[in-house]
């Protein structure tokens, strides 16, 4: 079953519907010039990303709190607003990014320099508090994530320790 869909207009991506951490939870990315896609995108999510738990159909749709139009569409489609909110923030970098100094024995690298998928899987596994060591091989998952059309290794940065393990990861 396809759980991600992409809307394209004039050769440009104008919308994406995707689960984040599990089927049953959905996020939307929409170009503001294509707001008319919102209902169609929510319908796709119902058909392809919803889940059934204990015999109950579920879809948790994350819709921007400030997007009154999309909130209204969701209400019209019988989605009650949960009252929960997922705060988002951004950091504007107006100047050249400052140099970063690390403790001796650590170095910054992009995945263009070292794309060891097992080390990436390990640092992400540990970073999301799944435990010290991998319970399963993350190689195929990392390979799949990096197969995305616009994935850029140069925007995925790791900190490597002196033992050659990655100890921190930031992916954009």
C-alpha positions in Angstrom: 0.0 0.0 0.0 1.4 3.4 -0.9 1.4 5.7 2.2 3.0 8.8 0.6 1.6 10.8 -2.2 3.0 13.8 -4.1 1.0 16.4 -6.0 2.8 18.1 -8.9 1.9 21.1 -11.0 3.9 22.5 -13.9 6.8 20.2 -13.0 7.0 21.4 -9.4 6.0 19.6 -6.2 3.1 21.5 -4.7 1.9 19.0 -2.0 3.0 16.0 -0.1 1.0 13.7 2.3 3.0 11.3 4.4 3.1 9.4 7.7 5.9 10.3 10.1 6.5 7.6 12.6 3.6 5.2 12.0 0.7 4.4 9.8 -2.3 6.2 11.2 -0.5 9.5 11.8 -0.3 11.9 8.8 1.4 15.2 8.0 0.7 17.6 5.1 3.1 19.9 3.1 1.2 22.2 0.8 2.3 25.1 -1.4 0.1 28.0 -0.3 -0.8 28.6 -4.0 -2.5 25.2 -4.1 -4.7 25.3 -1.0 -7.5 23.8 -3.1 -5.7 20.4 -2.7 -6.3 20.1 1.0 -9.5 18.1 0.9 -8.1 15.7 -1.7 -5.0 15.3 0.4 -7.0 14.5 3.5 -9.1 12.0 1.5 -5.9 10.3 0.3 -4.7 10.0 3.9 -8.0 8.4 4.9 -7.6 5.8 2.2 -3.9 5.1 2.5 -2.5 6.1 5.9 -5.3 5.3 8.3 -5.0 2.4 10.7 -7.2 0.1 12.7 -6.5 -0.5 16.3 -8.6 -2.8 18.5 -11.3 -2.7 15.7 -11.4 1.1 15.7 -10.5 3.0 12.5 -8.0 5.9 13.3 -6.3 8.7 11.5 -4.5 11.4 13.4 -4.0 14.4 11.0 -1.5 17.0 11.9 -2.9 20.3 10.6 -1.3 23.7 11.2 -3.1 25.4 14.1 -3.0 28.7 12.1 -4.5 27.1 8.9 -8.2 27.9 9.5 -9.2 26.8 6.0 -7.7 23.3 6.5 -9.1 23.1 10.0 -12.5 23.9 8.5 -12.1 21.2 5.8 -11.2 18.7 8.4 -14.2 19.6 10.6 -16.5 19.3 7.5 -15.0 15.8 6.9 -16.0 15.0 10.6 -12.6 15.3 12.2 -12.9 16.7 15.7 -10.1 19.0 16.8 -8.1 17.3 19.5 -7.0 20.4 21.4 -3.4 19.1 21.2 -0.8 21.1 19.5 2.7 20.2 18.2 4.8 23.4 18.4 7.2 24.1 15.6 9.9 26.6 15.4 12.5 27.8 13.0 15.8 29.5 13.2 16.7 32.2 10.7 20.3 32.3 9.7 20.9 35.7 8.3 24.7 35.7 8.2 27.3 33.1 7.4 27.0 30.3 9.9 29.5 30.6 12.7 32.4 28.3 12.9 31.9 25.4 15.4 34.6 24.1 17.7 34.3 20.6 19.0 36.1 18.8 21.9 39.3 17.1 20.9 38.6 13.8 19.2 35.3 14.8 17.7 34.8 16.1 14.1 31.9 17.3 12.0 31.2 15.5 8.7 28.5 15.5 6.1 27.2 12.2 4.8 28.9 13.2 1.5 32.2 12.5 3.4 31.1 9.3 5.2 27.8 7.7 4.5 28.1 4.6 6.7 24.4 3.6 6.9 24.9 1.3 9.8 26.6 4.1 11.8 23.7 6.5 10.8 21.2 3.9 11.9 22.9 3.4 15.2 23.1 7.0 16.1 19.4 7.5 15.2 18.4 4.4 17.1 20.1 5.7 20.2 19.1 9.3 19.6 15.4 8.3 19.7 16.0 6.5 23.0 15.4 3.0 21.6 18.3 1.7 23.7 22.1 1.4 23.5 22.5 -1.0 20.6 20.4 -1.8 17.6 17.8 -4.5 18.0 17.7 -4.9 14.2 19.8 -3.9 11.2 18.8 -0.3 10.2 20.8 -0.5 6.9 17.8 -1.0 4.6 15.7 1.7 6.4 18.5 4.2 6.0 19.1 3.2 2.4 15.3 3.7 1.7 15.3 7.1 3.5 18.2 8.3 1.4 16.5 7.2 -1.9 14.0 10.1 -1.6 14.1 12.3 -4.7 15.4 15.4 -2.9 17.5 13.8 -0.2 20.8 15.7 0.1 23.7 14.0 1.9 25.4 17.4 2.2 22.5 18.6 4.5 22.9 15.5 6.8 25.6 16.3 9.3 27.1 14.0 11.9 29.6 14.3 14.7 32.1 11.5 14.7 33.9 10.4 17.8 37.5 9.3 17.9 36.3 5.6 17.8 34.8 6.4 14.4 31.2 6.1 15.7 28.7 8.8 15.0 27.5 10.4 18.2 25.2 13.0 16.8 23.1 13.5 13.7 21.2 16.4 12.1 19.4 15.8 8.8 17.6 18.4 6.7 
